[in-house]
Amino acid sequence: MREDPVVLVVEDEPDIRELMSYHLTKEGYVVLQAEHGREALQILKAEQPQLVLLDLMLPELSGIEVLKTIRYTWAMTDLPVIIVSARTDESDIIIGLELGADNYLSKPFSPKVLVANVRALLRRAAQRPQEAVPDEKIQVGKLRIDGERHEAYWDKALLNLTASEFSLLKLLASSPGRVYTRNQIITAMRGDDYPVTERSIDVQVASLRRKMQSGSSSIKTVWGIGYSFQEHP
């Protein structure tokens, strides 16, 4: 049984794949490699790595399709996924984050930043069982959150949320009326050392509002500060 964390690098460019693998191996990680999307899914099933570094532009099966399979088909909501891509358009970043990626790094990347992302995400994943409150239930108006089942309902309708969206909604709804700054949200959800941007929080909120539909107005924007949850009238 492996003791060192296992990282899957999904990258079709051999030089980039080897560069990433070299720096991760130097830091003590066990590195698996895949050069296209279908191979990545095969390795995921067989080896069950603790984290995935995922390019978007892949042959046979795109990184977006791989991410959809991980998050929605296989419901692997707790597996950390970092997109590492040369596609830097805001729309690509938003799509990746909305589909459940934990972070988005642009190429060319700093190996030190890459390793810092991996380290922070694996630390968070290792701490999750100690931090979880499985029997926590929250009821605010039409919103009901079941922490044990990791489910959220709006007026009896089950919300199809990513792990990050669920954590965000749970945080806001746990203290109705309280205003959370973006930095407070990042700290509460990820930890002080998590390398994520305030922009990603805005993306998560926008996605959460869309999924809540008639309940979207419960998540209030406090301009210049952050967000709060208000009981729906």
C-alpha positions as CSV (number, residue, x, y, z in Angstrom):
1,M,0.0,0.0,0.0
2,R,1.4,3.4,-1.0
3,E,2.1,5.8,1.8
4,D,3.1,8.9,-0.2
5,P,0.3,10.9,-1.9
6,V,-0.5,9.9,-5.4
7,V,-0.9,12.6,-8.1
8,L,-2.2,12.0,-11.6
9,V,-0.8,14.3,-14.2
10,V,-3.0,14.5,-17.3
11,E,-1.0,16.3,-20.0
12,D,-0.5,15.5,-23.7
13,E,2.7,17.5,-24.1
14,P,5.6,15.2,-23.0
15,D,7.9,18.0,-22.0
16,I,5.4,19.7,-19.8
17,R,4.2,16.3,-18.4
18,E,7.8,15.4,-17.5
19,L,8.5,18.8,-16.0
20,M,5.4,18.6,-13.7
21,S,6.3,15.0,-12.7
22,Y,9.9,15.9,-12.0
23,H,9.0,18.7,-9.5
24,L,6.3,16.6,-7.8
25,T,8.5,13.6,-7.5
26,K,11.2,15.8,-6.0
27,E,8.7,16.8,-3.3
28,G,8.0,13.2,-2.4
29,Y,4.8,12.6,-4.4
30,V,4.1,9.4,-6.3
31,V,3.3,10.6,-9.9
32,L,1.1,8.8,-12.5
33,Q,0.9,10.1,-16.0
34,A,-1.8,10.1,-18.7
35,E,-1.4,11.8,-22.1
36,H,-5.1,11.8,-23.1
37,G,-8.5,11.9,-21.5
38,R,-9.6,8.3,-21.8
39,E,-6.3,7.1,-20.4
40,A,-6.8,9.5,-17.4
41,L,-10.2,7.9,-16.6
42,Q,-8.8,4.4,-16.8
43,I,-6.0,5.3,-14.4
44,L,-8.4,7.1,-12.1
45,K,-10.5,3.9,-11.8
46,A,-7.6,1.6,-11.4
47,E,-5.2,3.6,-9.2
48,Q,-7.5,6.1,-7.3
49,P,-5.0,9.0,-7.0
50,Q,-5.4,11.6,-4.3
51,L,-5.2,14.6,-6.7
52,V,-5.5,15.3,-10.4
53,L,-3.6,17.9,-12.5
54,L,-5.7,18.3,-15.6
55,D,-5.0,19.9,-18.9
56,L,-8.1,21.0,-20.9
57,M,-6.8,20.5,-24.5
58,L,-6.4,16.8,-24.7
59,P,-6.8,14.2,-27.5
60,E,-9.6,11.7,-27.6
61,L,-11.4,13.2,-24.6
62,S,-11.1,16.8,-23.5
63,G,-10.2,17.9,-20.0
64,I,-13.7,19.4,-19.6
65,E,-15.3,16.0,-20.3
66,V,-12.9,14.3,-17.9
67,L,-13.9,16.8,-15.2
68,K,-17.6,16.2,-15.9
69,T,-17.1,12.5,-15.6
70,I,-15.2,12.9,-12.3
71,R,-17.7,15.3,-10.7
72,Y,-21.1,14.2,-12.1
73,T,-20.9,10.7,-13.6
74,W,-18.7,9.3,-10.9
75,A,-19.8,11.8,-8.2
76,M,-16.2,12.1,-7.0
77,T,-16.8,15.5,-5.4
78,D,-14.0,15.2,-2.8
79,L,-11.2,14.4,-5.3
80,P,-9.0,17.6,-5.6
81,V,-8.7,18.7,-9.3
82,I,-6.4,21.5,-10.5
83,I,-6.7,22.6,-14.1
84,V,-3.4,23.5,-15.7
85,S,-4.1,25.0,-19.1
86,A,-2.8,27.4,-21.8
87,R,-6.4,28.6,-22.3
88,T,-6.6,31.7,-20.2
89,D,-9.9,33.2,-21.4
90,E,-12.1,34.2,-18.5
91,S,-14.9,32.0,-19.9
92,D,-12.6,28.9,-19.8
93,I,-11.7,29.6,-16.2
94,I,-15.3,30.1,-15.2
95,I,-16.4,26.9,-16.9
96,G,-13.7,24.9,-15.2
97,L,-14.5,26.3,-11.7
98,E,-18.3,25.9,-12.2
99,L,-17.8,22.2,-13.1
100,G,-16.0,21.7,-9.8
101,A,-12.3,22.3,-10.4
102,D,-10.6,23.4,-7.2
103,N,-8.2,25.8,-8.9
104,Y,-7.0,27.0,-12.3
105,L,-3.4,27.5,-13.2
106,S,-2.3,29.1,-16.4
107,K,0.6,28.0,-18.6
108,P,3.4,28.8,-18.4
109,F,3.3,28.1,-14.7
110,S,5.8,28.4,-11.9
111,P,6.8,24.9,-10.6
112,K,6.8,26.3,-7.1
113,V,3.3,27.6,-7.4
114,L,2.2,24.3,-8.8
115,V,3.7,22.4,-5.9
116,A,2.1,24.9,-3.4
117,N,-1.3,24.3,-4.9
118,V,-0.9,20.5,-4.7
119,R,0.4,20.7,-1.1
120,A,-2.4,22.9,0.1
121,L,-5.2,20.9,-1.6
122,L,-3.9,17.6,-0.2
123,R,-3.6,19.1,3.2
124,R,-7.2,20.2,3.1
125,A,-8.3,16.8,1.9
126,A,-6.4,15.1,4.7
127,Q,-8.0,17.4,7.3
128,R,-11.6,17.0,6.0
129,P,-12.6,14.0,8.2
130,Q,-11.6,15.8,11.4
131,E,-13.4,19.0,10.4
132,A,-16.6,17.4,9.2
133,V,-19.8,17.7,11.2
134,P,-21.8,14.8,9.7
135,D,-25.0,15.2,11.6
136,E,-25.3,19.0,11.1
137,K,-28.7,20.1,9.8
138,I,-29.6,23.7,8.8
139,Q,-33.1,25.0,8.1
140,V,-33.6,28.6,6.9
141,G,-37.0,29.2,5.4
142,K,-37.3,27.1,2.3
143,L,-33.6,26.0,2.4
144,R,-32.8,22.8,4.1
145,I,-29.2,21.4,4.4
146,D,-28.4,17.9,5.6
147,G,-24.8,17.7,6.5
148,E,-24.8,13.9,7.0
149,R,-26.1,13.2,3.5
150,H,-24.2,16.1,2.0
151,E,-27.5,17.3,0.4
152,A,-29.2,20.7,0.1
153,Y,-32.9,21.3,-0.8
154,W,-34.8,24.3,-1.8
155,D,-38.5,24.0,-1.3
156,K,-38.3,20.1,-1.5
157,A,-36.1,20.2,-4.7
158,L,-32.6,18.6,-4.4
159,L,-29.9,21.0,-5.5
160,N,-27.2,19.5,-7.7
161,L,-24.2,21.2,-6.1
162,T,-20.5,20.7,-6.3
163,A,-18.5,20.2,-3.1
164,S,-17.4,23.8,-3.1
165,E,-20.9,25.1,-3.8
166,F,-22.3,23.0,-1.0
167,S,-19.6,24.3,1.5
168,L,-20.3,27.9,0.4
169,L,-24.1,27.6,0.9
170,K,-23.7,25.8,4.2
171,L,-21.3,28.5,5.4
172,L,-23.6,31.4,4.5
173,A,-26.8,29.7,5.7
174,S,-25.3,28.8,9.1
175,S,-25.4,32.4,10.1
176,P,-28.3,34.1,8.3
177,G,-27.8,37.9,7.9
178,R,-24.1,37.8,8.6
179,V,-22.0,39.3,5.9
180,Y,-18.9,37.3,4.9
181,T,-16.1,39.0,3.1
182,R,-14.5,37.0,0.2
183,N,-11.4,36.5,2.2
184,Q,-13.4,35.2,5.2
185,I,-15.2,32.7,2.8
186,I,-11.9,31.5,1.4
187,T,-10.4,31.0,4.9
188,A,-13.5,29.2,6.1
189,M,-13.8,26.9,3.1
190,R,-10.2,26.3,2.2
191,G,-7.9,27.4,4.9
192,D,-5.6,30.4,5.2
193,D,-2.9,28.8,3.0
194,Y,-5.2,27.9,0.1
195,P,-4.0,29.6,-3.1
196,V,-7.4,30.7,-4.6
197,T,-8.6,34.1,-5.9
198,E,-11.5,36.2,-4.8
199,R,-12.8,35.9,-8.4
200,S,-13.3,32.2,-7.9
201,I,-15.7,32.9,-5.0
202,D,-17.7,35.2,-7.3
203,V,-17.9,32.4,-9.8
204,Q,-19.1,29.9,-7.2
205,V,-21.8,32.4,-6.0
206,A,-23.0,33.0,-9.6
207,S,-23.3,29.2,-10.2
208,L,-25.0,28.6,-6.8
209,R,-27.6,31.3,-7.6
210,R,-28.4,29.7,-11.0
211,K,-28.9,26.3,-9.4
212,M,-31.1,27.7,-6.6
213,Q,-33.4,29.4,-9.2
214,S,-36.3,30.9,-7.3
215,G,-34.1,30.9,-4.1
216,S,-31.3,32.8,-5.8
217,S,-32.3,36.1,-4.2
218,S,-31.6,34.7,-0.8
219,I,-27.9,35.1,-1.5
220,K,-27.3,38.8,-1.2
221,T,-24.3,40.8,-2.6
222,V,-23.1,43.4,-0.2
223,W,-21.2,45.7,-2.5
224,G,-17.6,46.3,-1.7
225,I,-17.7,43.7,1.1
226,G,-19.0,40.2,0.2
227,Y,-22.1,38.0,0.6
228,S,-24.8,37.1,3.0
229,F,-27.7,34.7,3.2
230,Q,-31.2,36.1,3.9
231,E,-34.3,34.1,4.6
232,H,-36.4,34.1,1.4
233,P,-39.7,36.1,1.9
